[in-house]
């Protein structure tokens, strides 16, 4: 929509559904600082219009999931764009961008710490798997080779088994194995990931009303403080497992 009287009246200028992809996560509109009819829309991809929103063309960026855009007020060809991979700079209006591989950036959701000494810190990263970082290494300096990756996908909660610090549970979403509501169990001893979903279901293309269970983007995970063998997962019900995720019991209403 466009307004030319400070919001007094709005006119729809486009019905392009590419512009409203996942609006709760990104989808922001940015007006060019030098041209009244130039506008950018950022979502999974990045789009540009030079005719007041009547038509849009895709702007190629180094990484998907575009969230933010700064346009230089003095020179609109100079822009800084923020996405799930980091920050990128252009000096030619988006024809080319700087690399995202020149910065140590990550978008973290949750962290947890195990009970060992030296301990390990766990975190889940958007687009970049989960990661486990030791608090100390054999040679003093902690490098990437000292880290492990206990889960995949665009992850949410991560919890360490309080009775066995080598076992980690990671909630994952997006393109991770198992699709929406995926729950993974990682064992440091075997370095293997096993899916322990509450309900093994491929949800791509399925309406939420037709799913047996529904899970948020970052659904909660927690071990019971009273019984270290009891794991809880939160969806449209609360689910409980007492056998490391091999089976689940629904313990709450929808």
N, C-alpha and C positions, 0 to 999 in steps of 0.2 A: 504494500500500500504506500501511497505517496500523498503528502500534504504540502500545499503552497501557502497556507495561511496559519502557520504555527499550531496545527492540530485541530483547527476549527472544522475542517472537512477533509475526509480521506477518500482517495480514489484507488481502486484496485488496478494495478498496472501489470501484474503477472499472475498466472496460475501454474507456473512451472513447479512441479512437485520435487524437483531436484533441490529446490531452495529450502525445503522444510524437513530435511532429513534429520531425524532424532533431535527435535527442538529442545527437549529437556536437558540435553547434554552440551550442545553447542548451538549453532544456528544464530549468528549475530549479524547485524546489518551495519555497514560502515560507509558513511558518506565521504566522498573524495573531497579533499580540502582545496582543490583548485578548479574543479569542474562540477557545476551543479547537477548535470545529468549523468555523472559517473558514480556508481555505487558498487560496493563489494558485499558479498554474502559468504560467510565462513561456516562450513559444517564439515562433513566427512571430506569433501573436496572444497575448493575455493572457486567462487564465481564472480564475474565482473560484467557490469552493464555500462554502456556509454550512451544509451538512449533513454535514460530516465526509468529503467527497469522493464522496458518493453521486451528486451531480449537479453540473454546472458550467454557468455562463453566461459569455459573452464580455464582457470589459472593454475598451471602446474606448480606444486610446492614439493619440497624435499620429503615431506611426510604427510600422512593423512590425519584426520581428526583435527581440523583447524579451529582454534578457539578465539583467538584475539588478533587484532591488527591495529598498528599505529601508523598513521600517515603524517608525514612531515608537513606542518602548516605552510612552510615556506617553499617546499618543493615536493609535490605529491608523487613524484617518481621514487622518492626515498621512503621505504616502508620497513617496518619490523613486524614479522608475523610469528605468532606463537601456536604451536601444535603439540600433539602428544610426544613428538620426538625431540622437542626443544624450541629454540628460537632461530629464526632465519632473517636475513637482511637482504633487501634488493635496492639497487640504485638506478634501476631502469624500468620501474613500474611493474615488476613481477615477471619480466622476461627471463630473468635468471636470479638465483638465490644463493646465499652463502650456505655452507655445509652445516648439518646438525652434528657432525662428528668432531666438533672442536670444543665441546663443553661437557662437563660432567653433570648432566641433568637427569632427573627421574621424577615421575609423578607417583608418589606413594599413597596407598590406601590405608593399610594397617601394618602394625609391627607386633612382634612377640619376642620373648627371650626365653631360652631354655634354662635348665637348672644345673648345667655343667660348669666346671671351672677348668680352663677358660670357657666362657659361655659363648653361645652363638646368638646373633641377632637375626631375626627373620623379618622380611618386609615383602609386600606385594606391590608390583609396579604395573601401571597402565601400559599395555602393548609390549612389555618387555619381560615377561615371566615373573615368577617370584625369585627371591634371592636370599641366601643365607651367608652371613659374613661373620667370621670368627673375631672374638675380641683380642686375640693375640695369635701370632703365627710362629712357626719354628725359627724363622730368621729375623723376627722383629717387625719387619715391614709387611703389612697386609697387602697382598696383591690380588688380582682377579683370579689367579690360579688357586688361591686359598678359598674361594667362594664356591658354593654349590647352588643348584637351581631346583628347589623342591616342588615346583608347580609350574603350570603353563597358563597362557591366556591372559585376558584382562582381568586381573584377579581382585578379590575383595578381602575377606577375613582370612587369617592364617593363625593356627594354634598348634602348639607343641604338646604332645602327649605328656602329661605330668608324671607318668610312671615309666616312660621310656623316651628319653630325649632324642633318640635316633628316629622317632616316628613323628611325622608332621602332617597336618591336614590343611588343605588349601582350597578355599572356594574360588572357583574360576567361572568365567563367562566368555561371551564372544565366540572366537573360533577355537577354543580349547576343546579337547576330546570330550564328547558328551553333550556339547551345546549348552543351552541355558540351564542353570541350576547344577552345573557340574561340581562335584566334590572329589578331590584327589587325595590319596594317601601316599606319602613318600617315605621310604625307608633308606636311611643313610647307609646301612650295612650292604644292601643289595643295589642301591642307587636306581631303584625302580619306582615308577609311579603306577598306582592302581586306582581305577575309578571306583568310588564307593557312593555313587549318587543315591539320594533318597529314593528316586524313581528313575530308572534308566529310560529316558525318553528323548528323542530327537524332535526339537520344537520348531525348527525352521519352517516357516510358512504356515504355522498352526496358530489359530486365534486363541488368545488367553482363555476364553470361556470354554474351549474344548480341551484344555490341558487338565490332567488329573491333579497336578499340584502347580503352584505358581511361586516363583522366587524373584526377589529384587535383584538389581544389578550387583549389589554387594550384600548378599544375605548373611545373617549372623551365624557364627560358630562359637561354641563355648564348651569347655569341660566343666562338669559339676565340681564345685569346691568340696562337696561331701563324699563323692565317689569318683576317684580318678579314672575309673573304667567307663564312665558315662559321658557320652558326647551328645551335645544338642545342636540342632540346625534349625534355623528359622525361615519359614516360607509363609504361605497363607495358613499353615498350621505350624505348631512346634513339634519337631520330630526328635526322637531319642534313640540312640544306639548304644548297646552294651557289649558289642562284639566287633569293635574297630570298624564300624560302618558296613559290615557284611549284611546286616538287616536293620530295618528302621521301624519304629512304632510311632503312630500319630497320637499325641497326648493332649491336644487342644482342639477346640472347634475352629472353623474357618474364621 
